[in-house]
Amino acid sequence: MEKRVPSREELQNALLARCTGEEVERLGNAEVAVAGLGGLGSHVSVFLARAGVGHLHLVDFDKVDLTNLNRQHYFISHLGMDKTEALKEQLLQINPWLDIKTSCQRVTEENIPRLFQNADIICEAFDRPENKAMLVNRCLELFPEKPLVCASGMGGFGRSNAIVTRQVGRNLYLCGDGTSGIEEGQGLAAPRVALCAAHEANQILELILNDRKKKEMREEK
């Protein structure tokens, strides 16, 4: 039996049940770019879609692999698909009215200006430290006014409360325990990765919702 797709108004009313109209409007107008769609980025994107963020830019060059299923938001039906398309398919099942852009390509120093210039907020969700550093340093250089939410330290099965969110620069936020890596015997597991992704998504939502308040306060002065 074919299921009816809810209208845009119905979905918005569902969001309004737990948010004010002003909050829904801010979230719906925001554009967030997610760089890396693995254990972090796939969950961050799902959280943002469910929270009502209206514009998402998904960036990753990789395909869904069997080894991704232990911690990333993909299913057996997605094996072999580009992560950008597999995740887009899922997000549109959450909200078919989302505006989703995809860039199936590796992020480099050269293409960062083009990929992220239109985003209101950039989410770093890479696996490798060298890729994280490259994106952070280049974005701080090119887009000093854009909030950048990053992650470091979520390996193993350690304490949940060790994962925290810290502001480490004027527009730079870091989520994680800051220490745990993926050394031999301490891999990445779904619970702590998803915890860190939730911290990233929650910080992004806070930035979206507080940005208007800060602007209004500046205008009143």
Backbone as ProteinMPNN parsed JSONL, in Angstrom:
{"seq_chain_A": "MEKRVPSREELQNALLARCTGEEVERLGNAEVAVAGLGGLGSHVSVFLARAGVGHLHLVDFDKVDLTNLNRQHYFISHLGMDKTEALKEQLLQINPWLDIKTSCQRVTEENIPRLFQNADIICEAFDRPENKAMLVNRCLELFPEKPLVCASGMGGFGRSNAIVTRQVGRNLYLCGDGTSGIEEGQGLAAPRVALCAAHEANQILELILNDRKKKEMREEK", "coords_chain_A": {"N_chain_A": [[0.846, -1.191, 0.0], [0.635, 2.146, -0.917], [2.049, 4.856, 0.79], [0.874, 7.998, 1.963], [2.48, 11.054, 1.34], [3.332, 13.443, 3.731], [2.206, 16.832, 3.72], [4.04, 19.922, 3.198], [3.136, 21.805, 5.048], [1.962, 20.198, 7.017], [4.207, 18.843, 8.041], [5.634, 21.024, 9.019], [3.882, 21.93, 10.996], [4.089, 19.779, 12.717], [6.68, 20.129, 13.646], [6.307, 22.578, 14.89], [4.92, 21.827, 17.115], [6.698, 21.354, 19.141], [8.431, 23.442, 19.041], [8.854, 27.011, 18.882], [7.245, 29.239, 16.565], [9.061, 31.098, 15.603], [11.521, 29.85, 16.059], [11.317, 27.623, 14.37], [11.292, 28.936, 11.919], [13.868, 30.123, 11.84], [15.509, 27.828, 11.879], [14.611, 26.575, 9.558], [15.499, 28.323, 7.59], [18.232, 28.153, 7.677], [21.477, 27.176, 6.429], [23.549, 24.434, 6.45], [26.707, 23.034, 6.024], [28.028, 19.838, 5.761], [30.955, 18.255, 6.173], [32.223, 15.335, 5.3], [30.812, 12.207, 5.643], [30.669, 10.042, 7.366], [30.706, 8.144, 10.396], [30.346, 10.33, 12.105], [29.368, 12.548, 10.433], [27.138, 11.447, 9.046], [25.3, 10.925, 11.092], [25.102, 13.483, 12.272], [23.845, 14.869, 10.175], [21.359, 13.559, 10.027], [20.317, 14.208, 12.561], [20.116, 17.01, 12.303], [18.306, 17.241, 10.197], [16.0, 16.147, 11.358], [15.588, 18.03, 13.287], [14.73, 20.207, 11.908], [16.318, 21.836, 10.294], [16.624, 23.511, 7.282], [18.228, 23.536, 4.955], [20.732, 21.634, 3.663], [24.077, 20.761, 2.944], [25.757, 18.183, 1.677], [28.854, 16.635, 1.813], [31.146, 14.448, 0.528], [33.404, 11.975, -0.729], [33.269, 9.261, -0.798], [32.102, 5.785, -0.983], [29.442, 3.715, 0.34], [30.424, 1.178, 2.471], [30.808, -2.244, 3.599], [32.133, -2.269, 6.049], [31.346, 0.079, 7.184], [28.94, -0.184, 8.473], [28.909, -0.644, 11.192], [28.844, 1.704, 12.638], [27.943, 3.902, 11.224], [25.315, 5.843, 9.673], [23.91, 4.053, 7.77], [22.563, 1.409, 5.68], [22.251, -2.067, 4.722], [21.079, -2.031, 2.224], [22.205, 0.199, 1.116], [24.787, -0.358, 0.379], [27.619, 0.108, -1.66], [26.633, 2.416, -2.805], [27.141, 5.942, -3.48], [28.016, 7.862, -0.669], [26.9, 10.376, -0.375], [24.523, 10.236, -1.895], [23.223, 8.049, -0.712], [22.765, 9.0, 1.869], [21.274, 11.298, 1.354], [18.956, 10.104, 0.317], [17.917, 8.911, 2.637], [17.457, 11.16, 4.277], [15.489, 12.527, 2.889], [13.435, 10.827, 3.318], [12.848, 11.422, 5.886], [12.146, 14.115, 5.736], [10.667, 15.207, 3.01], [10.677, 17.74, 1.979], [13.045, 18.978, 2.342], [15.86, 20.991, 1.393], [18.472, 19.809, -0.263], [21.82, 19.738, -1.074], [24.39, 18.046, -2.817], [27.804, 17.082, -2.88], [29.828, 15.048, -4.36], [32.788, 14.519, -3.848], [36.297, 14.686, -3.064], [37.447, 16.677, -0.398], [39.602, 19.382, -0.756], [42.359, 21.689, -0.29], [42.159, 23.449, -2.375], [39.484, 23.339, -3.347], [37.894, 24.101, -1.226], [37.06, 26.882, -0.943], [35.01, 27.076, -2.926], [33.24, 24.993, -2.215], [32.233, 25.62, 0.346], [31.449, 28.244, 0.575], [28.82, 29.239, 0.632], [27.591, 28.314, 2.898], [26.027, 28.74, 6.095], [26.942, 27.684, 8.461], [29.658, 25.505, 9.123], [30.297, 22.091, 9.376], [32.727, 20.011, 10.539], [33.554, 16.721, 9.917], [35.402, 14.65, 9.576], [37.478, 11.643, 9.413], [40.286, 11.398, 9.587], [43.05, 12.934, 11.263], [44.782, 14.705, 9.85], [43.219, 15.568, 7.722], [41.186, 16.86, 9.092], [42.63, 18.979, 10.259], [43.479, 20.334, 7.958], [41.033, 21.246, 6.833], [40.012, 22.851, 8.921], [42.043, 24.825, 9.282], [42.08, 26.053, 6.755], [39.447, 26.987, 6.489], [39.288, 28.782, 8.637], [41.021, 30.656, 7.695], [39.817, 31.496, 5.272], [37.093, 31.952, 5.862], [36.579, 33.565, 8.326], [34.402, 34.558, 9.737], [32.467, 32.635, 9.73], [30.809, 30.204, 11.697], [32.437, 27.257, 12.831], [32.189, 23.929, 13.443], [33.688, 21.292, 15.047], [35.215, 18.002, 15.604], [36.926, 15.886, 17.923], [38.274, 13.079, 19.312], [36.713, 10.353, 20.219], [36.919, 7.704, 20.414], [36.748, 4.133, 21.14], [35.231, 2.644, 24.099], [34.728, 4.357, 26.194], [33.972, 6.656, 28.959], [30.824, 8.226, 28.792], [30.336, 10.851, 29.599], [32.726, 12.075, 29.262], [32.863, 13.171, 26.808], [32.554, 16.307, 25.54], [31.543, 19.704, 24.729], [33.4, 22.402, 23.589], [34.217, 25.846, 23.298], [36.739, 26.949, 21.366], [37.796, 28.995, 19.992], [37.052, 32.191, 18.432], [34.98, 31.681, 16.565], [35.03, 28.943, 16.581], [34.37, 25.648, 17.453], [34.739, 22.736, 19.446], [34.087, 19.346, 19.705], [34.048, 16.385, 21.698], [36.24, 14.06, 23.494], [38.77, 14.865, 23.288], [41.093, 13.364, 23.447], [41.02, 10.478, 23.03], [41.892, 8.162, 20.535], [42.11, 6.139, 17.579], [43.745, 3.966, 18.1], [45.471, 0.762, 17.966], [43.376, -1.802, 19.059], [41.538, -0.072, 20.094], [39.024, 0.884, 18.641], [36.519, 2.571, 16.639], [33.293, 2.93, 17.863], [29.735, 2.637, 17.635], [28.123, 3.917, 19.789], [29.726, 5.997, 21.169], [30.632, 7.496, 19.017], [28.212, 8.404, 17.952], [27.361, 9.898, 20.14], [29.223, 11.989, 20.114], [28.602, 13.07, 17.624], [26.035, 13.96, 18.201], [26.643, 16.014, 19.979], [27.924, 17.775, 18.205], [25.788, 18.371, 16.433], [23.97, 19.514, 18.227], [25.358, 21.788, 19.057], [25.442, 23.176, 16.647], [22.707, 23.701, 16.257], [22.273, 25.373, 18.442], [23.852, 27.558, 17.708], [22.5, 28.423, 15.408], [19.998, 29.187, 16.469], [20.686, 31.123, 18.335], [21.943, 33.063, 16.879], [20.266, 34.993, 15.631], [19.292, 36.281, 17.906], [21.618, 37.502, 18.877], [22.135, 39.29, 16.789], [19.855, 40.916, 16.956], [20.263, 42.07, 19.445], [22.551, 43.578, 18.949], [21.525, 45.397, 17.109], [19.747, 46.833, 18.678], [21.348, 48.361, 20.307]], "CA_chain_A": [[0.0, 0.0, 0.0], [1.436, 3.363, -1.016], [1.778, 5.771, 1.893], [0.741, 9.398, 1.587], [3.552, 11.934, 1.801], [2.776, 14.614, 4.42], [2.441, 18.114, 3.067], [5.009, 20.79, 3.868], [2.469, 22.423, 6.194], [1.802, 19.185, 8.059], [5.495, 18.626, 8.685], [5.977, 22.223, 9.783], [3.046, 21.913, 12.195], [4.655, 18.787, 13.629], [7.822, 20.781, 14.283], [5.8, 23.646, 15.754], [4.395, 21.25, 18.351], [7.738, 21.389, 20.159], [9.253, 24.637, 18.828], [8.1, 28.217, 18.566], [7.254, 29.553, 15.142], [10.303, 31.811, 15.293], [12.599, 28.86, 16.009], [11.147, 26.844, 13.146], [11.693, 29.784, 10.803], [15.332, 30.235, 11.84], [16.072, 26.542, 11.488], [14.262, 26.313, 8.171], [16.261, 29.199, 6.692], [19.672, 27.948, 7.849], [22.185, 26.226, 5.582], [24.695, 23.816, 7.115], [27.51, 22.133, 5.205], [28.614, 18.746, 6.539], [32.12, 17.743, 5.454], [32.472, 13.979, 5.767], [29.511, 11.587, 5.918], [30.881, 8.771, 8.047], [30.003, 7.984, 11.651], [29.952, 11.648, 12.593], [28.572, 13.361, 9.515], [25.837, 10.85, 8.709], [24.399, 11.146, 12.229], [24.845, 14.92, 12.38], [22.873, 15.239, 9.145], [20.046, 13.041, 10.432], [19.851, 15.023, 13.686], [19.738, 18.338, 11.815], [17.082, 17.097, 9.406], [14.879, 15.936, 12.279], [15.39, 19.259, 14.065], [14.088, 21.207, 11.078], [17.229, 22.636, 9.461], [16.012, 23.405, 5.958], [19.168, 23.478, 3.835], [21.913, 20.851, 4.001], [25.034, 20.486, 1.871], [26.443, 16.955, 2.052], [30.114, 16.576, 1.082], [31.97, 13.247, 0.752], [33.775, 11.34, -2.0], [33.333, 7.816, -0.582], [30.92, 4.943, -1.147], [29.093, 2.937, 1.528], [31.136, -0.098, 2.514], [30.341, -3.144, 4.651], [32.762, -1.906, 7.324], [30.714, 1.298, 7.71], [27.649, -0.453, 9.095], [28.988, -0.767, 12.649], [28.759, 2.983, 13.349], [27.475, 4.97, 10.351], [23.861, 5.783, 9.462], [23.604, 3.428, 6.488], [21.994, 0.081, 5.788], [22.737, -3.001, 3.703], [20.555, -1.598, 0.919], [23.013, 1.312, 0.609], [26.151, -0.788, 0.042], [28.054, 0.439, -3.01], [26.147, 3.74, -3.213], [27.835, 7.116, -2.974], [27.456, 8.251, 0.63], [26.064, 11.559, -0.556], [23.201, 9.842, -2.384], [22.59, 7.171, 0.277], [22.291, 9.814, 2.982], [20.191, 12.136, 0.833], [17.773, 9.249, 0.232], [17.368, 8.765, 3.98], [16.983, 12.447, 4.794], [14.224, 12.848, 2.226], [12.409, 10.002, 3.956], [12.488, 12.153, 7.105], [11.457, 15.342, 5.32], [10.809, 15.333, 1.554], [10.728, 19.15, 1.597], [14.386, 19.499, 2.591], [16.726, 21.408, 0.29], [19.727, 19.089, -0.052], [22.83, 19.763, -2.118], [25.417, 17.032, -2.605], [29.076, 17.215, -3.6], [30.532, 13.775, -4.244], [34.178, 14.787, -4.184], [37.212, 14.818, -1.941], [37.717, 18.057, -0.022], [41.003, 19.767, -0.854], [42.581, 23.101, -0.006], [41.779, 24.227, -3.554], [38.035, 23.45, -3.583], [37.184, 24.569, -0.026], [36.311, 28.132, -1.168], [33.802, 26.833, -3.716], [32.316, 24.082, -1.547], [31.676, 26.063, 1.62], [31.235, 29.69, 0.625], [27.415, 29.603, 0.852], [27.075, 27.751, 4.149], [25.99, 29.583, 7.281], [27.755, 26.982, 9.453], [30.377, 24.37, 8.562], [30.524, 20.994, 10.313], [33.848, 19.125, 10.19], [33.219, 15.374, 10.367], [36.359, 13.744, 8.953], [38.095, 10.611, 10.239], [41.738, 11.535, 9.734], [43.481, 14.205, 11.866], [45.373, 15.619, 8.875], [42.125, 16.173, 6.963], [40.539, 17.801, 10.002], [43.475, 20.172, 10.38], [43.453, 21.04, 6.68], [39.758, 21.952, 6.682], [39.904, 23.889, 9.947], [42.971, 25.922, 9.007], [41.684, 26.756, 5.53], [38.193, 27.704, 6.739], [39.594, 29.921, 9.5], [41.678, 31.645, 6.842], [38.909, 32.007, 4.244], [35.773, 32.321, 6.383], [36.722, 33.781, 9.776], [33.124, 34.913, 10.354], [31.551, 31.49, 9.738], [31.014, 29.224, 12.756], [32.988, 25.975, 12.407], [32.0, 22.963, 14.528], [34.607, 20.182, 14.754], [35.209, 16.899, 16.567], [38.2, 15.221, 18.184], [38.262, 12.2, 20.478], [35.451, 9.642, 20.457], [37.229, 6.296, 20.205], [36.582, 3.144, 22.183], [33.991, 2.47, 24.861], [34.961, 5.104, 27.424], [32.882, 7.34, 29.65], [29.993, 9.102, 27.964], [30.432, 12.241, 30.042], [34.017, 12.651, 28.873], [32.639, 13.904, 25.554], [32.025, 17.625, 25.859], [31.659, 20.731, 23.693], [34.157, 23.564, 24.064], [34.525, 26.902, 22.347], [38.201, 27.064, 21.4], [38.138, 30.18, 19.214], [35.906, 33.103, 18.32], [33.915, 30.976, 15.842], [35.479, 27.56, 16.464], [33.845, 24.817, 18.53], [35.325, 21.406, 19.386], [33.32, 18.345, 20.437], [34.758, 15.134, 21.902], [37.004, 14.028, 24.74], [40.037, 15.522, 23.007], [42.257, 12.506, 23.641], [40.942, 9.102, 22.532], [42.057, 7.979, 19.104], [41.713, 4.815, 17.074], [44.908, 3.111, 18.159], [45.181, -0.67, 17.921], [42.613, -2.262, 20.213], [40.545, 0.93, 20.489], [38.437, 1.379, 17.414], [35.358, 3.45, 16.74], [32.052, 2.197, 18.11], [28.571, 3.481, 17.374], [27.597, 4.794, 20.845], [30.5, 7.217, 21.428], [30.628, 8.292, 17.786], [26.917, 9.081, 17.873], [27.36, 10.912, 21.196], [29.985, 13.136, 19.628], [27.795, 13.668, 16.551], [24.941, 14.694, 18.837], [27.225, 17.261, 20.476], [28.115, 18.673, 17.065], [24.484, 18.827, 15.954], [23.377, 20.381, 19.239], [26.054, 23.074, 18.99], [24.984, 23.839, 15.42], [21.364, 24.222, 16.515], [22.406, 26.517, 19.35], [24.364, 28.686, 16.929], [21.426, 28.912, 14.532], [18.937, 29.819, 17.238], [21.21, 32.277, 19.061], [22.493, 34.055, 15.955], [19.295, 36.078, 15.472], [19.241, 37.02, 19.158], [22.8, 38.353, 18.944], [21.947, 40.371, 15.826], [18.851, 41.827, 17.475], [20.863, 42.816, 20.543], [23.454, 44.577, 18.372], [20.72, 46.433, 16.472], [19.093, 47.627, 19.718], [22.337, 49.246, 20.94]], "C_chain_A": [[0.886, 1.248, 0.0], [1.03, 4.342, 0.079], [1.755, 7.209, 1.396], [1.892, 10.21, 2.164], [2.932, 13.15, 2.496], [3.091, 15.889, 3.652], [3.501, 18.896, 3.838], [4.401, 21.393, 5.141], [2.306, 21.434, 7.341], [3.109, 18.938, 8.797], [5.902, 19.823, 9.524], [5.159, 22.287, 11.069], [3.552, 20.898, 13.215], [5.865, 19.36, 14.356], [7.357, 21.842, 15.268], [5.256, 23.117, 17.071], [5.411, 21.326, 19.478], [8.673, 22.584, 20.002], [8.333, 25.836, 18.638], [8.168, 28.456, 17.067], [8.525, 30.247, 14.722], [11.475, 30.842, 15.175], [12.53, 28.038, 14.728], [11.602, 27.651, 11.93], [13.208, 29.908, 10.708], [15.984, 28.951, 11.357], [15.817, 26.26, 10.007], [15.054, 27.134, 7.179], [17.759, 28.93, 6.722], [20.223, 26.948, 6.845], [23.441, 25.746, 6.298], [25.395, 22.894, 6.133], [28.161, 21.102, 6.11], [29.723, 18.118, 5.706], [32.527, 16.392, 6.033], [31.176, 13.346, 6.226], [29.664, 10.195, 6.498], [30.082, 8.702, 9.33], [29.543, 9.297, 12.246], [28.947, 12.309, 11.667], [27.226, 12.775, 9.162], [24.841, 11.071, 9.84], [24.091, 12.625, 12.423], [23.75, 15.331, 11.401], [21.467, 14.77, 9.497], [19.477, 13.882, 11.572], [19.364, 16.393, 13.208], [18.45, 18.287, 11.007], [15.87, 16.942, 10.315], [14.562, 17.195, 13.076], [14.787, 20.383, 13.233], [15.014, 22.122, 10.311], [16.849, 22.424, 7.998], [16.94, 23.194, 4.796], [20.449, 22.765, 4.279], [22.773, 20.641, 2.759], [25.901, 19.321, 2.329], [27.684, 16.771, 1.181], [30.898, 15.331, 1.476], [32.241, 12.604, -0.599], [33.567, 9.833, -1.969], [32.011, 7.122, -0.89], [30.671, 4.158, 0.141], [29.708, 1.553, 1.419], [30.61, -0.935, 3.683], [30.903, -2.755, 6.013], [32.17, -0.638, 7.927], [29.501, 1.009, 8.591], [27.704, -0.542, 10.611], [28.8, 0.554, 13.375], [28.161, 4.116, 12.509], [25.996, 4.761, 10.014], [23.53, 5.31, 8.05], [23.13, 2.007, 6.732], [22.509, -0.788, 4.643], [22.267, -2.579, 2.31], [21.383, -0.473, 0.302], [24.408, 0.895, 0.17], [26.463, -0.501, -1.422], [27.578, 1.792, -3.506], [27.116, 4.826, -2.748], [27.189, 7.515, -1.652], [26.553, 9.469, 0.502], [24.647, 11.167, -0.969], [22.469, 8.948, -1.389], [22.025, 7.976, 1.439], [21.151, 10.735, 2.543], [18.887, 11.343, 0.771], [17.108, 9.108, 1.598], [16.753, 10.068, 4.497], [15.659, 12.855, 4.159], [13.088, 11.956, 2.701], [11.964, 10.625, 5.275], [11.67, 13.385, 6.756], [11.662, 15.548, 3.82], [10.9, 16.772, 1.075], [12.091, 19.779, 1.888], [15.051, 19.945, 1.29], [18.099, 20.794, 0.546], [20.611, 19.22, -1.286], [23.862, 18.684, -1.797], [26.644, 17.346, -3.454], [29.861, 15.934, -3.365], [31.965, 13.978, -4.722], [35.008, 14.925, -2.923], [37.465, 16.3, -1.663], [39.216, 18.314, -0.069], [41.134, 21.246, -0.49], [42.07, 23.973, -1.151], [40.271, 24.388, -3.689], [37.233, 23.897, -2.359], [36.443, 25.886, -0.273], [34.995, 27.91, -1.904], [32.773, 26.005, -2.944], [31.576, 24.728, -0.378], [31.341, 27.549, 1.685], [29.798, 30.078, 0.964], [26.848, 29.11, 2.177], [27.055, 28.801, 5.253], [26.909, 29.021, 8.36], [28.399, 25.789, 8.771], [30.609, 23.342, 9.661], [31.652, 20.122, 9.781], [33.563, 17.752, 10.761], [34.117, 14.333, 9.691], [36.877, 12.709, 9.948], [39.548, 10.938, 10.572], [42.128, 12.9, 10.286], [44.038, 15.197, 10.855], [44.304, 16.297, 8.014], [41.353, 17.187, 7.808], [41.317, 19.109, 10.062], [43.442, 20.994, 9.099], [42.179, 21.856, 6.53], [39.655, 23.107, 7.674], [40.79, 25.08, 9.601], [42.547, 26.739, 7.794], [40.399, 27.554, 5.76], [38.42, 28.914, 7.644], [40.25, 31.044, 8.702], [40.687, 32.309, 5.896], [37.622, 32.585, 4.814], [35.839, 32.578, 7.888], [35.413, 34.097, 10.489], [32.152, 33.737, 10.421], [31.827, 30.598, 10.949], [31.466, 27.886, 12.17], [32.926, 25.031, 13.598], [32.758, 21.693, 14.168], [34.51, 19.11, 15.839], [36.602, 16.31, 16.703], [38.081, 14.387, 19.446], [36.917, 11.579, 20.76], [35.659, 8.141, 20.354], [36.88, 5.421, 21.395], [35.223, 3.137, 22.844], [34.087, 3.214, 26.194], [33.728, 5.801, 27.959], [32.128, 8.266, 28.711], [30.224, 10.567, 28.313], [31.799, 12.865, 29.771], [33.908, 13.436, 27.575], [31.917, 15.201, 25.88], [32.159, 18.535, 24.639], [32.365, 21.933, 24.29], [34.279, 24.588, 22.939], [36.017, 27.169, 22.457], [38.705, 28.239, 20.562], [36.897, 31.037, 19.07], [34.72, 32.437, 17.643], [34.244, 29.504, 15.655], [35.054, 26.774, 17.696], [34.361, 23.389, 18.34], [34.549, 20.463, 20.288], [34.127, 17.051, 20.545], [35.473, 15.126, 23.234], [38.405, 14.604, 24.549], [41.247, 14.646, 23.086], [42.16, 11.156, 22.944], [41.027, 9.05, 21.02], [41.597, 6.597, 18.689], [42.942, 3.915, 17.01], [44.487, 1.644, 18.154], [44.473, -1.095, 19.207], [41.581, -1.265, 20.69], [39.974, 1.57, 19.238], [37.291, 2.327, 17.677], [34.107, 2.597, 16.884], [30.88, 3.165, 18.046], [28.167, 4.396, 18.525], [28.389, 6.078, 21.036], [30.582, 8.103, 20.184], [29.322, 9.075, 17.677], [26.777, 10.145, 18.96], [28.067, 12.177, 20.726], [29.23, 13.845, 18.499], [26.638, 14.472, 17.129], [25.436, 16.018, 19.42], [27.412, 18.258, 19.327], [26.78, 19.248, 16.589], [23.848, 19.803, 16.942], [24.039, 21.76, 19.241], [25.624, 23.857, 17.757], [23.606, 24.448, 15.627], [21.422, 25.44, 17.434], [22.898, 27.748, 18.603], [23.284, 29.281, 16.031], [20.405, 29.717, 15.333], [19.411, 31.059, 17.984], [21.703, 33.379, 18.143], [21.559, 35.242, 15.805], [19.227, 36.938, 16.736], [20.419, 37.983, 19.271], [22.671, 39.539, 17.997], [20.956, 41.406, 16.352], [19.421, 42.68, 18.607], [21.796, 43.898, 20.02], [22.67, 45.728, 17.753], [20.056, 47.357, 17.495], [20.044, 48.642, 20.339], [22.543, 50.53, 20.149]], "O_chain_A": [[1.784, 1.376, 0.832], [-0.151, 4.625, 0.279], [2.527, 7.585, 0.515], [2.236, 10.068, 3.338], [2.086, 13.823, 1.907], [4.136, 15.994, 3.009], [3.818, 18.572, 4.982], [5.063, 21.481, 6.175], [2.491, 21.792, 8.504], [3.129, 18.834, 10.024], [6.451, 19.665, 10.615], [5.684, 22.658, 12.119], [3.46, 21.119, 14.423], [6.056, 19.107, 15.545], [7.931, 21.994, 16.346], [5.141, 23.866, 18.041], [5.034, 21.359, 20.649], [9.625, 22.716, 20.771], [7.167, 25.682, 18.274], [9.049, 27.932, 16.385], [9.025, 30.024, 13.619], [12.322, 30.992, 14.295], [13.548, 27.786, 14.082], [12.227, 27.108, 11.019], [13.773, 29.808, 9.618], [16.897, 28.978, 10.531], [16.694, 25.771, 9.296], [15.267, 26.702, 6.046], [18.487, 29.435, 5.867], [19.543, 25.999, 6.455], [24.287, 26.545, 6.701], [24.754, 22.067, 5.484], [28.777, 21.455, 7.115], [29.463, 17.522, 4.661], [33.103, 16.317, 7.119], [30.504, 13.884, 7.106], [28.902, 9.284, 6.176], [28.931, 9.135, 9.378], [28.462, 9.37, 12.832], [27.817, 12.596, 12.061], [26.259, 13.516, 8.991], [23.674, 11.37, 9.59], [22.95, 12.989, 12.706], [22.83, 16.062, 11.767], [20.496, 15.498, 9.291], [18.297, 14.232, 11.559], [18.324, 16.877, 13.654], [17.603, 19.174, 11.115], [14.826, 17.544, 10.065], [13.423, 17.41, 13.489], [14.376, 21.405, 13.782], [14.553, 23.102, 9.725], [16.763, 21.287, 7.532], [16.509, 22.721, 3.745], [21.159, 23.242, 5.165], [22.263, 20.379, 1.67], [26.691, 19.46, 3.263], [27.585, 16.752, -0.046], [31.274, 15.179, 2.638], [31.413, 12.678, -1.507], [33.677, 9.181, -3.008], [30.965, 7.754, -1.038], [31.588, 3.962, 0.939], [29.54, 0.853, 0.421], [30.041, -0.4, 4.635], [30.218, -2.896, 7.026], [32.467, -0.312, 9.076], [29.083, 1.865, 9.37], [26.66, -0.52, 11.263], [28.615, 0.561, 14.592], [27.899, 5.193, 13.043], [25.493, 3.639, 10.064], [22.955, 6.044, 7.246], [23.27, 1.467, 7.829], [23.131, -0.287, 3.707], [22.99, -2.756, 1.33], [21.281, -0.215, -0.897], [25.149, 1.721, -0.364], [25.675, -0.824, -2.311], [28.066, 2.276, -4.528], [27.822, 4.658, -1.754], [25.965, 7.507, -1.525], [25.547, 9.574, 1.204], [23.676, 11.713, -0.445], [21.254, 9.057, -1.227], [20.941, 7.678, 1.939], [20.181, 10.925, 3.277], [17.83, 11.859, 1.134], [15.884, 9.176, 1.708], [15.668, 10.069, 5.078], [14.809, 13.458, 4.814], [11.916, 12.283, 2.514], [10.845, 10.391, 5.732], [10.647, 13.672, 7.379], [12.722, 16.016, 3.403], [11.169, 17.015, -0.101], [12.271, 20.982, 1.7], [14.834, 19.358, 0.23], [18.807, 21.209, 1.464], [20.212, 18.864, -2.395], [24.169, 18.443, -0.63], [26.536, 17.811, -4.588], [30.479, 15.751, -2.316], [32.306, 13.649, -5.859], [34.491, 15.24, -1.852], [37.673, 17.083, -2.59], [40.004, 17.562, 0.504], [40.137, 21.962, -0.395], [41.606, 25.092, -0.931], [39.804, 25.45, -4.101], [36.015, 24.055, -2.448], [35.292, 26.011, 0.147], [33.975, 28.495, -1.54], [31.575, 26.281, -3.01], [30.41, 24.414, -0.139], [30.984, 28.055, 2.749], [29.576, 31.147, 1.533], [25.725, 29.464, 2.535], [27.947, 29.644, 5.339], [27.57, 29.768, 9.08], [27.774, 25.131, 7.939], [31.064, 23.686, 10.752], [31.543, 19.558, 8.692], [33.35, 17.618, 11.967], [33.65, 13.27, 9.284], [36.738, 12.869, 11.161], [39.982, 10.77, 11.711], [41.605, 13.92, 9.836], [43.801, 16.399, 10.974], [44.457, 17.454, 7.622], [40.924, 18.23, 7.314], [40.753, 20.195, 9.934], [43.384, 22.223, 9.153], [42.229, 23.025, 6.145], [39.256, 24.212, 7.308], [40.33, 26.222, 9.625], [42.641, 27.966, 7.799], [40.277, 28.678, 5.275], [37.807, 29.961, 7.437], [40.06, 32.225, 8.994], [40.702, 33.528, 5.728], [37.114, 33.589, 4.315], [35.198, 31.857, 8.653], [35.312, 33.928, 11.704], [31.124, 33.825, 11.092], [32.985, 30.267, 11.203], [30.949, 27.438, 11.147], [33.532, 25.292, 14.637], [32.513, 21.087, 13.125], [33.824, 19.28, 16.847], [37.361, 16.24, 15.736], [37.82, 14.918, 20.525], [36.077, 12.167, 21.44], [34.696, 7.386, 20.222], [36.735, 5.905, 22.518], [34.216, 3.549, 22.268], [33.577, 2.738, 27.208], [32.608, 5.584, 27.496], [32.731, 9.0, 27.929], [30.297, 11.42, 27.429], [32.003, 14.053, 30.025], [34.762, 14.27, 27.275], [30.813, 15.195, 26.424], [32.803, 18.182, 23.651], [31.989, 22.426, 25.353], [34.427, 24.229, 21.771], [36.505, 27.568, 23.514], [39.913, 28.445, 20.443], [35.818, 30.662, 19.527], [33.582, 32.598, 18.083], [33.797, 28.881, 14.691], [35.331, 27.167, 18.829], [34.417, 22.889, 17.216], [34.368, 20.729, 21.476], [34.81, 16.663, 19.598], [35.341, 16.063, 24.022], [39.139, 14.807, 25.517], [42.353, 15.117, 22.819], [43.129, 10.724, 22.32], [40.338, 9.786, 20.314], [40.79, 5.966, 19.372], [43.165, 3.203, 16.03], [43.31, 1.321, 18.315], [44.926, -0.78, 20.307], [40.814, -1.569, 21.604], [40.388, 2.655, 18.831], [37.112, 2.822, 18.791], [33.892, 1.657, 16.119], [31.01, 4.348, 18.358], [27.886, 5.569, 18.278], [27.797, 7.156, 21.065], [30.599, 9.329, 20.296], [29.326, 10.262, 17.349], [26.148, 11.179, 18.735], [27.574, 13.289, 20.916], [29.219, 15.074, 18.431], [26.298, 15.537, 16.615], [24.732, 17.027, 19.362], [27.096, 19.439, 19.464], [26.654, 20.452, 16.371], [23.255, 20.803, 16.537], [23.366, 22.777, 19.407], [25.461, 25.075, 17.822], [23.361, 25.584, 15.221], [20.705, 26.418, 17.226], [22.415, 28.856, 18.838], [23.171, 30.501, 15.91], [19.999, 30.802, 14.917], [18.613, 31.96, 18.242], [21.866, 34.518, 18.581], [22.009, 36.387, 15.848], [19.12, 38.162, 16.659], [20.26, 39.126, 19.699], [23.046, 40.659, 18.343], [21.172, 42.611, 16.221], [19.104, 43.865, 18.72], [21.842, 45.001, 20.564], [23.075, 46.887, 17.847], [19.827, 48.532, 17.21], [19.602, 49.674, 20.844], [23.341, 51.379, 20.546]]}, "name": "protein", "num_of_chains": 1, "seq": "MEKRVPSREELQNALLARCTGEEVERLGNAEVAVAGLGGLGSHVSVFLARAGVGHLHLVDFDKVDLTNLNRQHYFISHLGMDKTEALKEQLLQINPWLDIKTSCQRVTEENIPRLFQNADIICEAFDRPENKAMLVNRCLELFPEKPLVCASGMGGFGRSNAIVTRQVGRNLYLCGDGTSGIEEGQGLAAPRVALCAAHEANQILELILNDRKKKEMREEK"}
